[in-house]
């Protein structure tokens, strides 16, 4: 998370009514997607990326592109990447979590 984002949300906190991994939408989502694409050797179109709203739907989209992946190790790798970009430890990321903080 960038220093600007940290300061912005410290000064202007948002209500957080739904569980999410804590992306702020300041291009951290793009960096996260790029890291996933690089790690798993896949590409998501803009339309595919926009259709994903939860960690679980992202995971399912990943498995659809790479059916050869072992599911548990793939989930663990995905959670590690998401944890690097968000605010939730990998061990606490669940499929129903959304990506962004909500107003």
Backbone torsions as a table, in degrees:
resi	resn	phi	psi	omega
1	UNK	NA	138.3	-177.5
2	UNK	-76.0	159.8	177.8
3	UNK	-61.9	-40.3	178.9
4	UNK	-59.9	-44.4	178.5
5	UNK	-63.8	-42.0	179.8
6	UNK	-60.2	-46.8	179.6
7	UNK	-65.9	-43.0	-179.0
8	UNK	-58.8	-46.6	-176.5
9	UNK	-80.7	-18.8	172.1
10	UNK	-73.1	-39.4	-179.5
11	UNK	-79.9	-33.8	-177.2
12	UNK	-129.4	71.7	-176.9
13	UNK	-64.7	149.5	178.1
14	UNK	-108.8	150.0	173.4
15	UNK	-68.5	144.8	-175.7
16	UNK	-127.2	82.4	-172.7
17	UNK	-86.9	-19.3	179.7
18	UNK	-118.6	145.1	179.9
19	UNK	-65.4	134.2	179.5
20	UNK	-149.4	166.7	-178.8
21	UNK	-85.6	-9.9	172.1
22	UNK	93.2	28.0	172.1
23	UNK	-73.9	148.6	-175.5
24	UNK	-104.7	-10.5	-179.8
25	UNK	81.4	17.6	178.0
26	UNK	-101.9	45.9	-178.3
27	UNK	77.3	0.0	175.2
28	UNK	-66.0	-28.0	176.7
29	UNK	-67.7	-37.1	178.9
30	UNK	-68.1	-44.8	178.2
31	UNK	-62.1	-39.7	178.8
32	UNK	-63.4	-47.3	178.9
33	UNK	-60.0	-43.6	179.0
34	UNK	-61.8	-39.9	178.3
35	UNK	-65.1	-40.2	177.3
36	UNK	-64.9	-45.6	179.3
37	UNK	-59.6	-42.9	-179.9
38	UNK	-66.6	-45.4	-177.7
39	UNK	-63.4	-39.5	-174.1
40	UNK	-104.6	4.6	179.2
41	UNK	53.4	53.9	177.6
42	UNK	-133.3	168.4	173.4
43	UNK	-133.7	134.1	174.0
44	UNK	-108.3	134.6	174.9
45	UNK	-73.1	165.7	176.7
46	UNK	-58.2	-41.1	-179.4
47	UNK	-64.2	-41.9	178.0
48	UNK	-63.6	-43.7	-178.9
49	UNK	-65.3	-39.6	179.9
50	UNK	-69.3	-26.7	-178.7
51	UNK	-76.1	-17.4	-177.5
52	UNK	-83.1	124.8	-179.7
53	UNK	-119.9	-24.4	-179.4
54	UNK	-123.3	163.3	176.7
55	UNK	-60.9	-39.6	179.7
56	UNK	-63.7	-40.9	178.7
57	UNK	-69.3	-32.4	175.6
58	UNK	-66.3	-43.9	178.2
59	UNK	-61.2	-43.9	178.7
60	UNK	-64.3	-39.5	176.6
61	UNK	-63.4	-39.1	176.9
62	UNK	-63.5	-46.4	179.3
63	UNK	-64.7	-32.4	177.1
64	UNK	-65.2	-35.5	178.4
65	UNK	-79.9	-28.0	-177.7
66	UNK	-131.8	70.8	-178.8
67	UNK	-64.5	-12.5	-180.0
68	UNK	-79.0	-9.1	-177.1
69	UNK	-72.3	142.5	169.6
70	UNK	-74.0	127.4	-169.8
71	UNK	-63.2	-47.1	-177.1
72	UNK	-66.0	-48.3	177.1
73	UNK	-62.2	-36.0	178.8
74	UNK	-64.2	-43.0	177.5
75	UNK	-60.2	-45.8	-178.9
76	UNK	-62.2	-41.7	178.1
77	UNK	-65.5	-43.3	178.4
78	UNK	-61.2	-46.4	-179.9
79	UNK	-60.5	-38.2	177.9
80	UNK	-62.2	-43.7	179.9
81	UNK	-65.2	-45.1	179.9
82	UNK	-62.2	-38.5	179.8
83	UNK	-65.3	-33.3	178.2
84	UNK	-64.1	-31.7	-175.6
85	UNK	-100.1	-19.7	-177.3
86	UNK	-106.2	-156.2	-176.7
87	UNK	-118.4	6.3	-175.1
88	UNK	-113.4	132.8	176.4
89	UNK	-61.0	147.5	-177.5
90	UNK	-53.4	-38.0	-177.4
91	UNK	-67.6	-16.2	-178.5
92	UNK	-105.7	-0.3	179.1
93	UNK	-77.2	132.1	-179.0
94	UNK	-124.1	158.7	-178.1
95	UNK	-59.3	-31.6	-177.0
96	UNK	-80.2	-8.0	178.8
97	UNK	-65.7	142.6	173.1
98	UNK	-91.6	173.0	-176.1
99	UNK	-87.2	-40.3	-168.7
100	UNK	-106.3	151.2	170.2
101	UNK	-66.9	149.1	-178.8
102	UNK	-113.3	148.8	178.2
103	UNK	-72.4	NA	NA
